[in-house]
Amino acid sequence: MSSGPCIVMALEAENAILKWRELMGATNPAEAAEGTLRKQFGSSIGENATHGSDAEETAAFELGYFLMALSCFSRLVKTICVATAALKIASKYSFTDC
């Protein structure tokens, strides 16, 4: 679903999946209607610029996939921040006796 940086969206509206899929256009950019995202930005079936779930169940799974990664990244950033703060504090002291 991603070959590089991406923007994850959770759309909530009546018929959100259908509306998003209409805006995306056909999977094959060559067959996509004018004005759709895939027609404008897609280069092939494999690199078609956007992804959209086909059902609520798939959307729940796919959002979980990306949100889990985001959660792990968030914990990593917090860990790095804590480690950086600890190094700043430690740098004030001499540990030559260790």
Backbone as ProteinMPNN parsed JSONL, in Angstrom:
{"seq_chain_A": "MSSGPCIVMALEAENAILKWRELMGATNPAEAAEGTLRKQFGSSIGENATHGSDAEETAAFELGYFLMALSCFSRLVKTICVATAALKIASKYSFTDC", "coords_chain_A": {"N_chain_A": [[0.807, -1.195, 0.0], [2.148, 1.115, 0.207], [4.877, 2.838, -1.088], [6.536, 4.715, -0.306], [6.72, 7.832, 1.513], [3.579, 8.543, 3.065], [0.189, 9.703, 3.396], [-2.109, 9.072, 5.796], [-5.524, 8.608, 6.001], [-8.572, 8.682, 7.757], [-11.644, 8.503, 6.787], [-14.845, 9.753, 7.52], [-18.062, 9.549, 6.824], [-21.327, 9.432, 5.363], [-21.483, 6.825, 3.107], [-18.701, 6.974, 2.681], [-16.591, 5.327, 1.759], [-17.381, 4.636, -0.865], [-17.544, 7.219, -2.006], [-14.859, 8.076, -1.781], [-13.578, 6.177, -3.368], [-14.662, 6.789, -5.84], [-13.525, 9.317, -6.254], [-10.847, 8.567, -6.362], [-10.7, 6.982, -8.706], [-10.413, 4.532, -11.403], [-8.401, 1.581, -10.833], [-6.372, 1.168, -12.715], [-4.594, 3.694, -14.035], [-4.712, 4.469, -16.727], [-7.257, 3.808, -17.47], [-8.796, 5.323, -15.84], [-11.197, 7.853, -15.028], [-11.273, 11.228, -16.315], [-10.164, 13.852, -14.21], [-9.958, 12.377, -11.895], [-7.956, 11.211, -9.104], [-6.139, 9.146, -9.684], [-6.003, 9.239, -12.472], [-4.805, 11.696, -12.843], [-2.435, 11.576, -11.265], [-1.421, 8.964, -11.173], [0.808, 6.425, -12.442], [0.924, 3.815, -13.27], [-0.663, 0.556, -12.904], [0.464, -0.591, -10.629], [1.668, 1.599, -9.453], [-0.282, 3.665, -8.616], [-0.858, 6.0, -7.307], [-2.702, 6.314, -5.154], [-4.604, 4.791, -2.485], [-7.448, 3.001, -1.446], [-9.691, 1.614, 0.831], [-11.892, -1.177, 0.227], [-14.075, -1.929, 1.661], [-15.759, -1.675, 4.853], [-14.661, -3.465, 6.717], [-12.141, -4.023, 5.645], [-11.085, -1.487, 5.734], [-10.914, -1.068, 8.509], [-8.938, -2.952, 9.176], [-6.752, -2.014, 7.619], [-6.394, 0.62, 8.571], [-5.674, -0.003, 11.182], [-3.208, -1.217, 10.663], [-1.603, 0.951, 9.723], [-1.893, 2.758, 11.873], [-0.794, 1.327, 13.977], [1.882, 1.267, 13.223], [2.369, 4.009, 13.372], [1.999, 4.401, 16.088], [4.127, 2.879, 17.123], [6.251, 4.364, 16.051], [5.831, 6.785, 17.354], [6.334, 6.018, 20.017], [9.041, 5.404, 19.752], [10.124, 7.923, 19.108], [9.551, 9.277, 21.497], [11.159, 7.78, 23.231], [13.699, 8.364, 22.217], [13.76, 11.11, 22.751], [13.707, 11.083, 25.566], [16.134, 9.749, 26.037], [17.916, 11.584, 24.918], [17.533, 13.775, 26.619], [18.452, 12.626, 28.978], [21.16, 12.264, 28.325], [21.963, 14.923, 28.103], [21.728, 15.764, 30.745], [23.535, 13.99, 31.955], [25.89, 14.847, 30.792], [26.72, 16.944, 32.284], [28.132, 15.986, 34.346], [31.13, 14.389, 35.54], [32.414, 11.328, 34.566], [34.763, 9.99, 34.915], [35.767, 8.378, 36.881], [34.638, 5.911, 36.663]], "CA_chain_A": [[0.0, 0.0, 0.0], [2.967, 2.312, 0.289], [6.25, 2.685, -1.555], [7.246, 5.901, 0.166], [5.917, 8.571, 2.501], [2.153, 8.544, 2.742], [-0.75, 10.379, 4.287], [-3.171, 8.132, 6.153], [-6.764, 9.315, 6.328], [-9.747, 7.909, 8.15], [-12.776, 9.32, 6.374], [-16.096, 9.374, 8.166], [-19.214, 10.191, 6.199], [-22.205, 8.456, 4.743], [-20.905, 6.327, 1.85], [-17.332, 7.496, 2.571], [-15.763, 4.437, 0.933], [-17.806, 4.819, -2.257], [-17.165, 8.571, -2.442], [-13.401, 8.125, -1.942], [-13.216, 5.348, -4.513], [-15.027, 7.566, -7.033], [-12.511, 10.366, -6.403], [-9.591, 7.926, -6.76], [-10.777, 6.51, -10.084], [-10.082, 3.131, -11.658], [-7.067, 1.155, -10.402], [-5.462, 1.415, -13.831], [-4.695, 5.113, -14.377], [-5.06, 4.635, -18.139], [-8.702, 3.626, -17.587], [-9.457, 6.197, -14.873], [-11.898, 9.003, -15.606], [-10.643, 12.536, -16.176], [-10.469, 14.529, -12.955], [-9.716, 11.524, -10.727], [-6.583, 11.249, -8.595], [-5.287, 8.19, -10.399], [-5.799, 9.726, -13.837], [-3.9, 12.84, -12.787], [-1.155, 11.33, -10.605], [-0.975, 7.575, -11.297], [1.652, 6.129, -13.605], [0.686, 2.425, -13.657], [-1.529, -0.139, -11.949], [1.236, -0.772, -9.389], [1.983, 2.919, -8.884], [-1.473, 4.406, -9.024], [-0.925, 7.25, -6.539], [-3.569, 6.354, -3.981], [-5.221, 3.524, -2.086], [-8.672, 3.139, -0.677], [-10.303, 0.348, 1.234], [-13.092, -1.516, -0.537], [-15.165, -2.247, 2.589], [-15.486, -1.221, 6.223], [-13.784, -4.433, 7.381], [-10.779, -3.803, 5.126], [-10.658, -0.179, 6.252], [-10.529, -1.257, 9.908], [-7.65, -3.65, 9.181], [-5.711, -1.158, 7.053], [-6.133, 1.709, 9.523], [-4.914, -0.614, 12.273], [-1.845, -1.421, 10.163], [-0.879, 2.22, 9.723], [-1.891, 3.37, 13.201], [0.163, 0.57, 14.781], [3.2, 1.78, 12.84], [2.465, 5.357, 13.912], [2.155, 4.253, 17.528], [5.504, 2.442, 17.352], [7.112, 5.507, 15.742], [5.64, 7.753, 18.435], [7.073, 5.518, 21.184], [10.459, 5.53, 19.443], [10.476, 9.34, 19.242], [9.547, 9.592, 22.931], [12.342, 7.142, 23.801], [14.861, 9.157, 21.788], [13.714, 12.373, 23.505], [14.12, 10.796, 26.944], [17.562, 9.435, 25.999], [18.62, 12.838, 24.656], [17.473, 14.548, 27.857], [19.344, 11.968, 29.935], [22.532, 12.567, 27.919], [22.229, 16.326, 28.458], [21.929, 15.803, 32.198], [24.764, 13.255, 32.252], [27.062, 15.586, 30.303], [27.1, 17.918, 33.303], [28.909, 15.289, 35.363], [32.328, 13.687, 35.073], [32.333, 9.898, 34.871], [36.105, 9.452, 34.721], [36.064, 7.404, 37.939], [33.945, 4.641, 36.397]], "C_chain_A": [[0.849, 1.258, 0.0], [4.381, 2.013, -0.194], [7.093, 3.877, -1.126], [6.402, 6.6, 1.21], [4.451, 8.59, 2.083], [1.371, 9.34, 3.767], [-1.876, 9.385, 4.539], [-4.387, 8.944, 6.572], [-7.816, 8.31, 6.761], [-10.943, 8.801, 7.858], [-14.041, 8.82, 7.049], [-17.22, 10.215, 7.569], [-20.115, 9.089, 5.665], [-21.63, 8.108, 3.373], [-19.471, 6.821, 1.62], [-16.47, 6.631, 1.652], [-16.103, 4.63, -0.543], [-17.358, 6.181, -2.787], [-15.66, 8.669, -2.682], [-12.973, 7.33, -3.177], [-13.589, 6.047, -5.828], [-13.999, 8.655, -7.302], [-11.17, 9.779, -6.845], [-9.606, 7.554, -8.236], [-10.379, 5.052, -10.192], [-8.647, 2.828, -11.244], [-6.018, 1.406, -11.475], [-5.614, 2.878, -14.253], [-5.089, 5.371, -15.833], [-6.565, 4.523, -18.359], [-9.492, 4.56, -16.664], [-10.089, 7.4, -15.583], [-11.101, 10.288, -15.386], [-11.081, 13.161, -14.851], [-10.27, 13.674, -11.721], [-8.241, 11.588, -10.34], [-5.653, 10.331, -9.385], [-5.029, 8.621, -11.835], [-4.736, 10.827, -13.83], [-2.506, 12.467, -12.275], [-0.612, 9.912, -10.753], [-0.131, 7.36, -12.538], [1.463, 4.696, -14.108], [-0.262, 1.795, -12.649], [-0.821, -0.28, -10.603], [1.594, 0.527, -8.697], [0.867, 3.872, -9.278], [-1.818, 5.573, -8.102], [-1.774, 7.231, -5.276], [-4.141, 4.967, -3.697], [-6.481, 3.839, -1.304], [-9.249, 1.78, -0.371], [-11.573, 0.105, 0.436], [-14.29, -1.846, 0.349], [-14.777, -1.775, 3.992], [-14.522, -2.156, 6.95], [-12.328, -4.239, 6.931], [-10.232, -2.494, 5.67], [-10.189, -0.323, 7.695], [-9.166, -1.93, 9.997], [-6.534, -2.717, 8.722], [-5.395, 0.03, 7.954], [-5.329, 1.188, 10.707], [-3.457, -0.806, 11.895], [-1.04, -0.126, 10.252], [-0.816, 2.852, 11.106], [-0.951, 2.639, 14.149], [1.572, 1.07, 14.484], [3.405, 3.171, 13.41], [2.689, 5.311, 15.418], [3.582, 3.838, 17.88], [6.477, 3.583, 17.107], [7.038, 6.539, 16.867], [6.405, 7.323, 19.683], [8.571, 5.646, 20.968], [10.913, 6.971, 19.617], [10.525, 9.731, 20.714], [10.783, 8.996, 23.604], [13.598, 7.925, 23.454], [14.911, 10.474, 22.56], [14.173, 12.171, 24.945], [15.612, 10.517, 26.993], [18.385, 10.699, 25.781], [18.646, 13.697, 25.916], [18.418, 13.956, 28.895], [20.806, 12.253, 29.597], [22.903, 14.002, 28.255], [22.513, 16.451, 29.95], [23.259, 15.151, 32.543], [26.003, 14.039, 31.835], [27.533, 16.634, 31.304], [28.018, 17.302, 34.351], [30.121, 14.604, 34.732], [32.226, 12.227, 35.499], [33.713, 9.238, 34.698], [36.456, 8.405, 35.764], [35.457, 6.04, 37.648], [34.88, 3.613, 35.786]], "O_chain_A": [[0.326, 2.356, -0.187], [5.003, 1.045, 0.244], [8.24, 4.017, -1.55], [5.458, 6.011, 1.737], [4.13, 8.647, 0.896], [1.851, 9.609, 4.868], [-2.52, 8.915, 3.601], [-4.287, 9.855, 7.394], [-7.929, 7.223, 6.194], [-11.218, 9.745, 8.599], [-14.278, 7.616, 7.137], [-17.305, 11.423, 7.787], [-19.692, 7.94, 5.537], [-21.328, 8.996, 2.576], [-19.076, 7.06, 0.479], [-15.7, 7.159, 0.85], [-15.206, 4.771, -1.374], [-16.847, 6.274, -3.903], [-15.225, 9.27, -3.664], [-12.107, 7.767, -3.935], [-12.882, 5.897, -6.824], [-13.639, 8.894, -8.454], [-10.438, 10.407, -7.609], [-8.625, 7.787, -8.942], [-10.048, 4.412, -9.193], [-7.781, 3.701, -11.295], [-4.898, 1.813, -11.168], [-6.661, 3.26, -14.777], [-5.729, 6.379, -16.134], [-7.095, 5.077, -19.323], [-10.722, 4.58, -16.708], [-9.581, 7.889, -16.592], [-10.359, 10.421, -14.412], [-12.228, 13.01, -14.43], [-10.396, 14.175, -10.604], [-7.39, 11.97, -11.143], [-4.525, 10.7, -9.71], [-3.94, 8.39, -12.361], [-3.875, 10.876, -14.709], [-1.505, 12.974, -12.781], [0.566, 9.685, -10.478], [-0.323, 8.023, -13.558], [1.806, 4.394, -15.251], [-0.626, 2.424, -11.655], [-1.442, -0.108, -9.554], [1.802, 0.552, -7.484], [1.026, 4.746, -10.131], [-2.944, 6.071, -8.119], [-1.574, 8.073, -4.4], [-4.154, 4.093, -4.563], [-6.551, 4.837, -0.587], [-9.285, 0.9, -1.231], [-12.248, 1.046, 0.02], [-15.4, -2.023, -0.153], [-13.607, -1.512, 4.269], [-13.665, -1.701, 7.708], [-11.406, -4.287, 7.746], [-9.056, -2.403, 6.024], [-9.163, 0.248, 8.065], [-8.327, -1.527, 10.802], [-5.487, -2.639, 9.365], [-4.23, 0.405, 8.084], [-4.41, 1.856, 11.182], [-2.566, -0.583, 12.715], [0.067, -0.109, 10.789], [0.209, 3.424, 11.475], [-0.368, 3.261, 15.037], [2.365, 1.273, 15.403], [4.495, 3.489, 13.884], [3.474, 6.09, 15.959], [4.178, 4.372, 18.815], [7.428, 3.758, 17.868], [8.055, 7.096, 17.279], [7.047, 8.145, 20.337], [9.303, 5.964, 21.906], [11.966, 7.224, 20.203], [11.439, 10.439, 21.136], [11.39, 9.641, 24.46], [14.464, 8.126, 24.305], [15.986, 10.906, 22.977], [14.931, 12.978, 25.483], [16.296, 10.996, 27.897], [19.438, 10.866, 26.396], [19.678, 14.283, 26.243], [19.103, 14.689, 29.608], [21.612, 12.463, 30.503], [24.037, 14.271, 28.651], [23.43, 17.162, 30.36], [24.029, 15.694, 33.335], [27.055, 13.909, 32.459], [28.641, 17.155, 31.174], [28.615, 18.018, 35.154], [30.125, 14.286, 33.543], [31.978, 11.934, 36.669], [33.799, 8.055, 34.37], [37.37, 7.611, 35.542], [35.763, 5.084, 38.362], [34.462, 2.491, 35.5]]}, "name": "protein", "num_of_chains": 1, "seq": "MSSGPCIVMALEAENAILKWRELMGATNPAEAAEGTLRKQFGSSIGENATHGSDAEETAAFELGYFLMALSCFSRLVKTICVATAALKIASKYSFTDC"}
